[in-house]
Amino acid sequence: MERKRKFFGWGFVGEGLTEKEERFALATYARLFGTDSFDVKEVPGLADIRLPAPRAAPPAALAAICSAELHDRALHSFGKSYPDTVRGMLGDYSSAPDIVAHPRNEADIARVIEWAGGIPATITPFGGGSSVVGGIEPALGKKGAKASVTLDLSRMDQMLEIDPVSRAGRFAGGIFGPALEAVLRPHDLTLRHFPQSFEHSTLGGWIATRSAGHYASLHTHIDDFVESLRVVTPRGTLETRRLPGSGAGPSPDRLFIGSEGTLGVISEAWLRLTPRPGFRVGSAVWFPDFLAAARAVRAILQAGLTPANCRILDPEEARNTGAGDGNAALMVLGFEGWDGPLADLHARALACAADHGGRPEAEMAKPGAAEKWRTAFIRMPYAREILVPRAIIADTFETAITWDRFEALHAEVTKATLAAIHEVTGRPGQITCRFTHVYPDGPAPYFTFHALGRHGALIPQWKTIKEAASEALLAAGGTITHHHAVGRDHRPWYDRQRPDLFAEGFRAMKAALDPAGLFNPGVLVDP
């Protein structure tokens, strides 16, 4: 029996935090805010949701792949950002698409685009719906569209071809992470791309948003794995040439990697694969403070080592996830490969860590920290369903910065975010930091902020905090996003970060591929 996805919250119906996980989460916030009494709001069920009548109906030829059913429209109303969850809690599904189309192949996609263009209706490509930046909410835009259509690619979920000689595979864009890895397992191959949303996101979504996987160094983004693409646009279908590399002008693949559904639909892709790792070694390392751990990470990467995992958590982040007690920063260090033992690489990394005060877990008598953090990390998205109804504002943002500017960025972002929390809530909050990805020239810091908000004001409160943090990121020289994409939430800062002439060129490309400006209006550029 096919599992049904939640229209509110993370994952499938019946999934969520365990009682033990819920108790731990609420106890953490009771400690942070000095209270164990939260103002709890009831979340409406599906039967309580009222949607406006669809403004368009599909022709008979498309009826079999189109839906205006309540659950389908509610599920595709928005993504998984903090304000999205608040709106769901309030029963506000006013952004629901009029029609959800479930194409089975490229011909279906082309027919839906032709029909939608005749209404005209805006078109929103949809993978797993895990966007946290307002990237998949249907919108009518500014060009006179009369309805909205969401293109859900989940029925296009096959592996289409395998090339074991070149270690590559061809996949339909709607395949979810677990299914992709399952079909590769008999070939002893893997894509080796595991974002936090792995179970609930698709290949096409990863490519469209330039997603990053769990692996901390070397091949961090989906960019590195794309060999070629097929994309269905309003002007027709295009296919890039499958090559290991090419110097033939600007890469057409790179145009669509990160295009966030604004140019067309990524229908399939050839991907570079790798053997499944047979060797692994790792450990947890503790540091006196977060900046000492950061300097150790820089030493490891600049020594030419490329660990699969090299995440660091500040003391409070470690405590909030159950991995530490708040007195030390944690490094989760690991190597993996398929061609031989890795003990020498691990030993060299530990030596770099020791130079900066790092001590392995065995010396600190704190067993199991890495596994505790990993479990908390995977389970984290489920927590929002219990936090938002209690008016708890807990959200994340991430960036990347060169090593010479990291410590100043960390200080300024922390200061600005805490000040904004106090401004909008009248009480102290908390901001923590970890590294998700690291490079020889800089890290990708990932911040989490916590505040006790007020029902009726949660979205404005969140917005003020988000804006303060984003302003501080840009002022300190960081990027507005390392891997969460731009969407609509990051547009104001993305518009300032990118060169104006590039924006002009991208608009010209959008006009060439999507002349009516119907694909994902408001994301990346305005027509």
N, C-alpha and C positions, 0 to 999 in steps of 0.2 A: 504493500500500500504506500502511495506517495505521501511523504510528509508535507504538511501545509505550513507555509511561512507565516509568521506573525504579521499582522498589519500594524501592531504597536509593539515596539521592543525589538530585541535582537533574537535572531535564530528562528527555530521552528516552534509550532504550538506544542506546549507541554514542557519546553525547556526553560531553564532559568537557574538562578542561584540555588544552591542547597540551603537548608536551614542553617547549617554551620557557617556557610559563607555569608549568608545574610546577617547572622548575629555578629560576625567579625566586622563586616562593613559598617553596620550601624554603631557598633561599639567604637570603631575608629572615629566616626564623625561625632559621636557623643563626647569623646575625649578632645577632639579638635575644637569643638564649639562650646564645651563646658555645659552641655545639656543632654538629657536623654529623653526629652519631650519634643517631638516634631509635629508640626501641623500637617496632618496627612490628608491628601485629597484623593477622592475615588476616581479611578480611570474608567471612562465609559467603555462598554462592550460594543461589539459590532452592531448589535440591534439598536443601540442608542445613537448611532451616527446617521446624520441626515445629509445627503449629497444633493446638489442641484441636478436636475434632469440633464442628460447628455445633450449637447448642442449640435451633435452630428450623429448620423447612423451610417454604418458601413454598407456598401452595396452588397447584393446577394452573393456575388462572386467572392467576397472577402468574409462573409459572415462566419464561416467555419473557424477562422483564425482570430476573430475579434470578440471582445467581451466588454460589456458594460455592467457586469455583475458587481455588487457592492464590495465584496472582499477584494476583488481584483483592483477596483478603482481606489479603494482606501490604501491598499498595499503600495500602490504606485504614486501616492500623493506627494511624498517627499522621501528624504533619505534618513540617516541616523545621526544627524547632528544634535547638539543640545537643544536649540530652539525647535527643531523638528519634533523632538520628544515632548517638549512642553506643549506644542500645538496638539499633538496626539492626545496628551492627557486632558486637554481642554475640549477635545472632540472637534477641533477645527480642521476639517479636511476639505476646505474650500478650494484648495489647489488641485484637487483630484482631476486626473485626465478624463476627458469625455469618453474616450475609447482606449482600451488596451489591446494592442495587436500582438499576437504570438507567431511570428513568421517561422516557417519550417525550413526555408532555404532562401537563397538570394532572389529568386523570382518573386517570392512572397514579399520580401522587403521592397523590391522595386515597385510592385503593384500598390503597396500601402503608401509609398512616397508619392506616387502619381495621384492616387485618390486624395490624399491629404493636401497635396498642392492645389487641387481643384476646388477645395472648400473656401478659402485656404485654412489649413490647420497647422499649428506648430508641431514639431516632431521631436520627441525626447527619447534617445536611445537609452536602454535600461538593461543592466547586467544583473547584479545581485541586490542592488539598492543600498549598498553600504556606504555611500558618499557621506562624509561628515562636513562638507563645505557648501551645501546648497547646490550641488551639481546636477541633480536629476529631477528637481521639482518642475512640473509642467508650468509653462508661462506663455502668455499670448504675445509678448514682445511689443514692438512699436510699429509694426508694419501692417496692421489691420487684420490679423488673423482672427477667425471667428470661433475656433475650437482648438482643442489640444489632443494629440494622439501620442501615446507612449508605445514604443517598440520594445517589447520584452524579448530578448534573444535566447531565453532559457531552453527553447525547443531545439535550438541549433547547438547541440551538445556532444558532437561526435569527434573521435579521432578519425581523420579522413585518410591519412597515409603515414607510413613510417619509413624512414631511410636509415637503417642501422649502420650502413657504411659511413655516411657523413654524420651520424648521430644527430638526426633532425626528425621532426615530426610535423605534420600538417593537421591543424585542429580548427573546428568551427568556433566562432567567437563567443558563443553562449555557453561553452563548457565550464563547469564550476571546478574549483581547485581539487577537491577530493576525487572527482571523476577523472580529471586529467591524469592525476598521479596513479589512479587505479588501472587505467589502460596502459600506462607505461611500465607498470611493475612486472608483467610477464616478460618484457624485453630487458629487464634489469637496468632500466634507464630512469632518469628523473629530470624534471625541469629545474629543480632546486630553487623554486621561487615560492616563498611561504609568507605572504603578508598576514597581519593579525586577523584580517577578514577572510583568510584562505577558504574556510568552509562555506562562506556566504558571499563569495564574489566570483566573477567570471574572467576568463582570459581577455575578452574584448574590453571589459572594464579596466583590467590591469594596464592594458596597452593605452587605452584612451586617457587614463589618468597618470601615466608614468609611475605606476606603483612601485614600492620598494618591498623587498622580502625580509625575512628574519635575518639573513646572513649579513654580518656587520661590515664586511670589507670586500674588496675586489669587485665582484659582480653584485651590486646592491640593487639596481633598478631593472625593470623589465626590458629597458632599452637594449641591454647587453644580450638578450636572448632572442630578439626578433631577427629572423633571417629575411622574411618578406611578408607582404600583406596583400589582402584583397579588401577593397573598400567600396561600398555601394553609396553613391552620392546622387543628388537630384539630377545631375548631368550625365549619369552613367556609372558603370562599374570600372574601376581601375585595379590593376595588379602590378606590384613591383617585382623586379627580377630577383630570383633566389640566388644569392651569392654569399660567399663568406666575407666579402668586403669589396668595396668599389671606390674608385676615385673619380667616378663620372659625375662631376658636378655636385651640388647640394643633394643630400639623400632624401628621396621622396618618402621613405619610411619615417624619417624623423619629423616630417610635416604632420603625420597622423598620430605618431606616438606623443601623447599629451594634448591632443586636439579636443578632448573632453566632449565629444559628441556634437561639435559645432560644424563639422565639414561633411559628415556622413556616418555610415555604420560600418564598423570593422567586422566583416563577415567571416574571415578566416585568416590564419597566420601560419607560416612555417616558423618553427622555433628550434633553437640550438639546445640540444639535450646533453646530459652528462651521465656517466655510470653512477649507479647508486653507491654511496660511500660505504666502504667496508671497514674503515678504521676511524676511530674517534678517541679523543682524549680531551679532558677538560677539568676545570676546578673553579672554585670560588676563591676570590682573593679579597681581603679586607684592608682598608686604608684609613688613616687617621682623619682624613677629610676628603671632600669631593674634588677639590682642585688638585690635590696630590694624585688622586686616581686619574684625573684628566691628563696630567703630565706623564703618567705612566702609559696611558693609551697612546699619546703622541710618540713616546719612545718606541713602543712596540711597532707602530705603523711605519715610522721613519727608519726602523731597523730592517725594513723590507719584509716583515712578517705580515701575513694576510689571514688572521684568524677568522673562522666561521662565526664565532661569537666573541665580541669584545665590548659588551655593554657595561656601563657603570651606572650605579644608582646612588644618589645622595643619601645621607643617613635617614632622613625622614621618608623618602620614597621607599627605601628598604623596609622601614618600620610599617608603613601603610600597607605594604603588600605581604606582611608577615615573614619577610626574609631576614629582617634584622631588628635591633632594639633601639635604633635611633642614635647610637653612639659611634657608628663607623660607616664609611661608604663601602659599597660592595662592587666588585668587578666580577662579572660572569664571563669566564674565559674558556674558549674551546676551539679545537681544530678538528677537521675531518677531511678524509680523502679516500681514494680507492687504490692507490698504487704502493702503499707501504706504511710502516709505523710512523707515528708523528711525535714520539717522545722528545726528540731533539728540538723540534720547533716549540713545543710546549715549555721545555726547560728554558729556552732562550727568552720566551715571553715572560716567564716567571722571574727571570733574572732582571729584566727591564722593570718589572713591577717592584721588585725588592729595592731597586735603586731609588724608588720614590716612596718607600715605607710600606709597600704592600706585603702582607703576610698571608700565606695560603690558609684555607679553612681549617685544615688539620691542626695547625699551630694555634688557632683561635678557639678551638672546641665549640664551633658553631656549625654543626652538621646540617646538610640538606638545604642550605640557603638558595642555591641556584635552582633547584627543583621547585622550591616554594615560590620563588619569584616567577618562574616560567608558568606554573599553574595559575597564579594570580593574573598574569599577563593575558593568558588565553581566555580566562573567565571574566575579565574586566568589563567587556561590553554589556554583559547581562545585568550589571549593577545599576545601570541608569534607570531601569524600570522601577526600582524601589527607591531611588534617590530623588528623582524629579517629583514624585507625589509628596515627598517630605520637604519640598522647597530647598533642597540641597543643590547648589550649583557646583558641579564637578565636570571639568572639561580639560582638553589638552590642546596644545599647539606646538608646532615644531619648526625648525629652521636649520640652516647650515651656515657656517662661518669659518674663516681661516683661523689657524691656531693663534696668530699674533693678536687677534681681536676677540677671542673667545671669552677670556675672563672679564673684560669690560662689558661685553654683551650680557653675560650671565648676571653681573651685578646690576646693570641698568634695567634689564627686563624684570628681574626679581623685584626691584624697588618700585617700578612703575605699576606692576600687577598688584602688589600688596596695597599700594596707595589707592588704586581703583577699587579694590575689594572693600577697603575701609570706607571709601567715599559712598559707595552705593548700598552697603549693608549696615554701616555704623558700628561694625565690630571687626576684629582681626580675622584674617583668613590664613591660608597657607598656599605657597607655591613650591613645588619640588621639581627636580630635574634629573634626567637620565640621558645617556647617549644611546641612540638606536643604531646609528651607522657611523663609521669612522674612516677617514682617508688620510694619506700622508700629509696633506695640506690643511686638514681641518676636520672638525666633528659635526655631527648632526644632533644638536641638543634638542631634547623633547621635554617640554614643560607640562606639568599638571597643576591646575589651580583648584582650590576648594573654598567655598564660601557658603554661608547660611543665608539664603535669600528670603523672599517674601512672595507668597502666592498673589497673583495679580500684577506682579512687577518682575517676574523672573526673566523674561526675554529682554526688557530694557536694562536690567541689572547685568545680565550676561553680556549684552552688547557693549556696555560701557567698559567692562573688564577686557573683553576681546579687543576693542579698539585701542585701549591703552597699551596692551601687550603688543599689538601689531605695530603701533607707532614706534614703540621702543625697539622692536626687532629691526625695523627698516632704518631707524636713526643710527643704530649700532653697526649697520653694514651687513646684516643677515638677509637671507631670502625670506619672503613671506610664506613659503612652503618648501619643504624638502621632498615630501612624498604624499601629502594629503590632497594635492591638486588645488586648483584655483576656485572653481565653482563661481557662485555669486558672492559668497561670504568674503572671499579674499580679493574681489575685483578692485576695490579702491586702492589697495596697496600694490597689487599686481600692475595696475595702470601706471603707477609711479615707478615701479621697479624696471619695467621693460623699456627699451629705447622707443621713442615715438615713431621713428621711421620703420622699425620692425612692426609696430602695431598697424601702420598704414599698409605695409606689404601684406600682412596677414589678412586684413580686411579685404584687400584686392583678391587674395586667394579664395576667401570665403565667398566673395561675390561671383567668382568664376565657377565654383563648385556648387554653391547654394544661392542662386541668383535672387530667390524670393526671401532669403533670410529666415527660413522656417526651422532650421535645426538649432535646438537648444539656445534660444535667444537670451541674451544677458550674460552668457558664460564666455569668458575670454575677451570677446569684443562685441560691440554693438554694430549692427549692419550700417 
